[in-house]
């Protein structure tokens, strides 16, 4: 269970006399459902919210708890429980080939190099991308890169996967593929998206606007609320 209590994230003004920038304010959430989507306009605070969940970003005030662990104070332990997938997988794939990247993730769990390599190959095969194990990550399709990033994250066996707009850079075929993969994962998955059809895959949808939670509930009702709010904003 992830809990956010009175969370506020503020970026101090760069110049004296300018106002501070509030990224999130008065956020209180209990995140227990198996699939949760976070939606909202660009700059609404979605990415900031997700990055709090495994300590990639710290709060200005309040608290983020993951199974009772403080995400700020116990960041290393929290990141063992919560894996994070970036919008662009190239932002997190550090090695030249998929198998090398998976091996890097496994280094803290498997000391023997041969065993580590064998396990990396097995994980890629399980995800259906064993054939790209030794290809350059720059030669992979967007969908293949996202699957490699997901495989790397899953290699540490997290209980929760957090994904920041994981389908944004994908074509329709790869988007459908990633949606299927997410649906089949045993882990809890919390993801942000601009694609309202993808948001409807979730059991719960949270709407962020101006750094605040403005809606939170059943997917269809919440997505419809968001769509109406955006249409009203355009007309205003």
C-alpha positions in Angstrom: 0.0 0.0 0.0 1.2 3.5 -0.9 0.0 6.4 1.2 0.4 10.1 0.6 -0.3 12.3 3.6 -0.6 16.1 3.2 1.9 16.1 0.4 3.2 19.4 -0.9 6.0 19.9 -3.4 7.3 23.4 -4.0 10.2 24.7 -6.2 11.7 27.8 -4.7 11.6 31.0 -6.8 14.9 31.5 -8.7 14.9 35.2 -7.8 14.0 37.0 -4.6 10.6 38.5 -4.8 9.2 36.0 -7.3 6.6 33.5 -6.2 7.6 29.9 -5.4 6.2 27.3 -7.9 3.8 24.8 -6.3 4.0 21.5 -8.2 1.7 19.6 -5.8 -0.5 20.7 -2.9 -2.7 19.0 -0.3 -2.4 15.5 -1.8 -3.9 12.8 0.3 -4.2 9.3 -1.3 -4.3 5.6 -0.4 -3.2 3.7 -3.5 -4.3 0.1 -3.0 -6.0 -0.9 -6.3 -4.2 -3.3 -8.6 -4.4 -0.9 -11.6 -4.5 2.9 -11.1 -4.3 5.6 -13.9 -3.3 9.2 -13.3 -4.5 11.7 -15.9 -4.2 15.4 -16.4 -2.9 18.1 -18.7 0.8 18.8 -19.3 2.3 20.5 -16.3 -0.6 19.4 -14.0 1.7 17.5 -11.6 1.3 13.9 -12.8 5.0 13.2 -13.3 5.9 14.8 -10.0 3.3 12.7 -8.2 4.6 9.4 -9.8 8.2 10.2 -9.0 7.3 10.7 -5.3 6.2 7.0 -5.2 9.7 5.6 -5.3 11.7 8.5 -4.0 12.9 9.9 -7.3 11.5 13.2 -6.0 11.2 14.3 -2.4 8.3 16.2 -0.7 8.6 19.7 0.6 6.2 18.8 3.3 4.0 15.8 4.1 4.9 12.2 3.8 4.9 9.3 1.2 4.8 5.8 2.7 5.3 2.5 0.9 4.3 -0.4 3.1 5.2 1.8 6.0 8.6 2.9 4.6 9.2 6.6 4.2 10.0 7.3 0.5 12.3 10.2 1.5 14.2 8.6 4.4 14.2 5.0 3.1 14.6 5.6 -0.6 16.8 2.6 -1.3 14.4 0.2 0.4 11.5 1.8 -1.3 13.1 1.5 -4.8 13.4 -2.3 -4.1 9.6 -2.3 -3.8 8.7 0.2 -6.5 10.1 0.0 -10.0 9.9 3.0 -12.2 9.5 3.2 -16.0 10.1 6.5 -17.8 8.2 7.8 -20.8 11.3 7.4 -23.0 13.0 4.1 -22.2 16.3 5.5 -23.5 16.4 7.6 -20.4 16.9 4.5 -18.3 18.6 1.9 -20.6 22.2 2.5 -19.6 24.0 -0.3 -21.5 24.5 -1.0 -25.2 22.4 -4.1 -25.5 19.3 -5.4 -23.7 21.1 -8.4 -22.1 23.8 -6.1 -20.7 21.1 -3.8 -19.3 19.3 -6.6 -17.6 22.6 -8.0 -16.2 23.3 -4.6 -14.7 20.0 -4.7 -12.9 20.7 -8.2 -11.6 24.2 -7.4 -10.3 23.0 -6.8 -6.8 21.1 -10.1 -6.7 23.3 -12.5 -8.7 27.1 -12.3 -8.1 28.2 -15.0 -10.5 28.5 -13.5 -14.0 27.5 -16.6 -15.9 24.5 -17.1 -13.8 23.6 -13.4 -14.2 23.9 -13.6 -18.0 21.8 -16.8 -18.1 19.1 -15.2 -16.0 19.1 -12.0 -18.1 18.6 -14.1 -21.3 15.8 -16.1 -19.5 14.0 -12.9 -18.5 14.1 -11.5 -22.0 12.8 -14.8 -23.4 9.9 -14.7 -20.9 9.0 -11.3 -22.1 9.1 -12.5 -25.8 12.1 -10.4 -26.8 15.0 -12.9 -26.4 15.8 -12.4 -30.1 17.0 -8.8 -29.5 19.2 -9.6 -26.5 22.4 -8.6 -28.3 21.1 -5.9 -30.6 21.9 -2.3 -30.0 19.2 -0.6 -28.0 19.2 2.1 -30.7 18.2 -0.5 -33.3 15.1 -1.6 -31.4 11.6 -0.4 -32.0 9.9 1.8 -29.4 7.9 -1.1 -28.2 10.9 -3.3 -27.8 12.7 -0.7 -25.9 9.8 -0.3 -23.5 9.7 -4.1 -23.0 13.5 -4.1 -22.3 13.0 -1.3 -19.7 10.1 -3.2 -18.2 12.1 -6.4 -18.0 14.9 -4.5 -16.4 12.6 -3.1 -13.8 10.9 -6.5 -13.2 14.3 -8.2 -12.7 14.5 -6.8 -9.2 11.1 -8.3 -8.5 9.3 -5.1 -7.3 5.8 -5.4 -5.8 4.7 -2.2 -7.6 5.5 -0.9 -11.1 5.1 2.9 -11.7 5.1 4.0 -15.3 5.1 7.7 -16.5 3.2 7.9 -19.8 4.6 4.6 -21.1 2.6 4.5 -24.3 3.3 8.1 -25.4 6.1 7.3 -27.9 4.5 4.1 -29.2 2.6 3.4 -32.4 -0.8 1.7 -32.2 0.6 -1.9 -32.4 3.2 -1.4 -29.7 0.7 0.5 -27.6 -1.8 -2.4 -27.7 1.0 -4.8 -27.0 2.2 -2.9 -23.9 -1.4 -2.6 -22.6 -1.7 -6.4 -22.9 1.6 -6.9 -21.0 0.5 -4.5 -18.2 -2.8 -6.3 -17.9 -1.0 -9.6 -17.4 1.5 -8.4 -14.8 1.1 -9.7 -11.2 2.4 -6.5 -9.8 0.3 -3.5 -8.9 0.7 -1.0 -11.7 0.3 2.8 -11.3 0.7 4.8 -14.5 0.0 8.2 -16.0 -1.3 8.7 -19.5 -2.8 11.2 -21.9 -4.6 8.4 -23.7 -8.1 8.1 -22.2 -8.7 4.7 -23.6 -5.5 3.5 -21.8 -6.8 5.1 -18.6 -9.9 3.0 -18.9 -7.8 -0.1 -18.5 -7.4 0.9 -14.8 -9.7 0.1 -11.9 -9.3 3.6 -10.5 -8.5 6.9 -12.2 -7.1 10.0 -10.5 -7.2 13.5 -12.1 -4.5 16.0 -11.3 -5.0 19.7 -12.2 -2.8 22.6 -11.0 -1.0 20.3 -8.6 -4.2 19.2 -6.8 -6.4 16.1 -7.0 -9.7 17.2 -8.5 -11.3 13.8 -9.2 -10.7 10.3 -8.1 -12.9 7.3 -8.7 -14.4 4.8 -11.1 -12.7 4.9 -14.5 -15.5 5.8 -16.9 -17.1 8.4 -14.6 -13.8 10.0 -13.8 -12.5 10.0 -17.4 -15.8 11.6 -18.6 -15.5 14.3 -15.9 -12.0 15.1 -17.1 -13.0 15.2 -20.8 -15.9 17.6 -19.9 -13.5 19.8 -17.8 -11.0 20.0 -20.7 -13.9 20.9 -23.2 -15.1 23.6 -20.8 -11.6 25.0 -20.5 -11.3 25.2 -24.3 -14.6 27.0 -24.6 -13.8 29.5 -21.8 
